[in-house]
Amino acid sequence: MLVSRRSRVTTLAACATILLATSACGDDKADEGSAQQVRLYGTDGNMYNAFPAELKERASLVDGMKGTTPLVPLPDDFKNRLRAIDPALKDYIYSGETYDAIVITVLASQLAGSTDPAAITKQITAVTNNGQRCEDPASCLALARNGQDIEYRGVSLNRAGFTDKGEPATASYATLTFDGDRINDGKTEFVGSGNESAASTETPPKPKKQRPGGDTDQKPLILGGLLPKTGDLAFAYPPIAAGAALAIREINAAGGALGKPVTWLDGDDGTNLAVAKSTVAKHVTDGVSVIIGSGSSGISRAVLPDVIEAGKILFSPCNTASSLTDIDDQGRFFRTAPPDSLQGRALADVILRDGSQKIAIVARKDSYGEGLQGSVRDELTKAGIADDRLKLITYEPPADATAPPIDFSSGAKEIKAFGADAVVVIGFGESAQVIRALADSGVQIRH
């Protein structure tokens, strides 16, 4: 169910006050000097059905792990269409955001009457605000071809449009729970966040009506992927890839953009800067107008100067680092994933509901990990959790897939000595090594 943010904040603030005084909100507290079970929490980088495989024979360690991720209640019809693309699909995280990013891009190109990135940028935010409401590629493209301002509401973008910064004004988060080594959908809750009034009210250039027979003087629109086919986020790739393939299929079934089919060029970000830069360079050579990606906020931040220099657009369906909101992007960066300033609130809500009193927040050392770590800390502090009851630890993520596994043994010992009753793990595939180290150090993970 979708829970009111206002009612949840009131309840949780009261709970936080009580737990600090009496521990009344918790149900499994032990004396601080004795061994106690630790609740495990994850985030969008590891709350996937595919994640336990990273732990191999110790996949059962995630049993009972809770976490948050940007996710709306996906319609069964959309899931069925995704499974028609990939029958083996296990997860749907960021599939809707990927689908919407591509549809918005194509609609912006159609309204601009051009495949020129500079013209497309002026329409992307406007596609989501202050026009004729439409909810699928066929009906939206029909309006756009007729020169009609539109307001796209799709799979993930279904409450409000983009802000002036080119990102969602509102978001929906899911609270996920592992039962055994799979997420139990029956325990999933959804909570809304954000502010609809933050949506942009800027007036875009007047839409161009498509000429009969299409815009024959325009080149076909080419989109390029910069997605985690390999690297520490590879386990998250299938739903993203399925969302992209479905969007391209349905857009072209509806006539494409400017009277021509839209071309999709695959591309890997490797969760690695060198791989991502190479992919960006190839897309520039191949005439891509808009690059869809990357999977990692840190990678997007690093390749954005290359994208800007080439005069292209970077549009990510899964970058959540709050620092990207105010990055100097010269109007060339957009995202359908909401910033972690919103996810931090949702995750803090989950932790407070469980009554945890001493919380360790472990994060990969990059813009995503440290940004979300800071957001969760700030929200817990606002709720009344004292600084001395919070412990923040970061680790250097592996440079690439060939690097040795991270060694988190010393961090695990710190957490055990701290006496944490909750550990938040913010990372990608490599965060499996954090969980292993916790168990190996004698931290008793609650299942």
LINKA-V384193 format. One record per backbone hydrogen bond with DSSP energy under -1.0 kcal/mol. NH is the residue of the N-H (numbers start at 1). CO is the residue of the C=O. If there is no record, write none. Layout:
NH|CO + NH|CO
This chain:
3|190 + 8|4 + 9|5 + 10|6 + 11|7 + 12|8 + 13|9 + 14|10 + 15|11 + 16|12 + 17|13 + 18|14 + 19|15 + 20|16 + 22|18 + 26|23 + 34|31 + 38|444 + 39|421 + 41|423 + 42|66 + 46|43 + 47|43 + 48|46 + 54|51 + 55|52 + 56|53 + 58|55 + 59|56 + 61|58 + 62|59 + 63|60 + 64|178 + 65|62 + 66|40 + 67|176 + 68|42 + 69|174 + 71|172 + 79|75 + 80|76 + 81|77 + 82|78 + 83|79 + 84|80 + 86|82 + 89|86 + 95|92 + 98|94 + 99|95 + 100|96 + 101|97 + 102|98 + 103|99 + 104|100 + 105|101 + 106|102 + 107|103 + 108|104 + 109|105 + 110|106 + 111|107 + 112|108 + 113|109 + 114|109 + 120|116 + 121|117 + 123|120 + 124|120 + 127|123 + 128|125 + 129|126 + 132|149 + 134|151 + 140|136 + 141|137 + 142|138 + 143|139 + 144|140 + 145|141 + 147|144 + 148|143 + 151|132 + 152|127 + 153|134 + 154|157 + 158|156 + 163|167 + 166|163 + 169|161 + 171|193 + 173|191 + 174|69 + 175|189 + 176|67 + 178|65 + 179|182 + 182|179 + 184|177 + 187|184 + 188|185 + 189|175 + 190|1 + 191|173 + 192|3 + 193|171 + 195|169 + 198|195 + 199|196 + 200|162 + 208|111 + 210|145 + 214|211 + 215|258 + 216|214 + 218|215 + 223|263 + 224|290 + 225|265 + 226|292 + 227|267 + 229|227 + 234|231 + 236|233 + 237|234 + 241|237 + 242|238 + 243|239 + 244|240 + 245|241 + 246|242 + 247|243 + 248|244 + 249|245 + 250|246 + 251|247 + 252|248 + 253|249 + 255|252 + 256|251 + 257|260 + 260|257 + 263|221 + 265|223 + 269|227 + 272|269 + 276|272 + 277|273 + 278|274 + 279|275 + 280|276 + 281|277 + 282|278 + 283|279 + 284|280 + 285|281 + 286|282 + 287|284 + 288|283 + 289|222 + 290|222 + 291|313 + 292|224 + 293|315 + 300|296 + 301|297 + 302|298 + 303|299 + 304|300 + 307|303 + 308|304 + 309|305 + 310|306 + 311|308 + 312|307 + 313|289 + 314|332 + 315|291 + 316|334 + 324|321 + 325|322 + 329|327 + 332|329 + 334|314 + 335|166 + 336|316 + 340|320 + 342|339 + 344|340 + 346|342 + 347|343 + 348|344 + 349|345 + 350|346 + 351|347 + 352|348 + 353|349 + 354|350 + 355|352 + 356|351 + 359|389 + 360|422 + 361|391 + 362|424 + 363|393 + 364|426 + 365|395 + 366|364 + 370|366 + 371|367 + 372|368 + 373|369 + 374|370 + 375|371 + 376|372 + 377|373 + 378|374 + 379|375 + 380|376 + 381|377 + 382|378 + 383|379 + 384|381 + 385|380 + 389|386 + 390|387 + 391|359 + 393|361 + 395|363 + 403|400 + 412|408 + 413|409 + 414|410 + 415|411 + 416|412 + 417|413 + 418|414 + 419|415 + 420|415 + 421|358 + 422|358 + 423|39 + 424|360 + 425|41 + 426|362 + 429|232 + 431|428 + 432|429 + 433|430 + 435|431 + 436|432 + 437|433 + 438|434 + 439|435 + 440|436 + 441|437 + 442|439 + 443|438 + 445|443 + 446|38
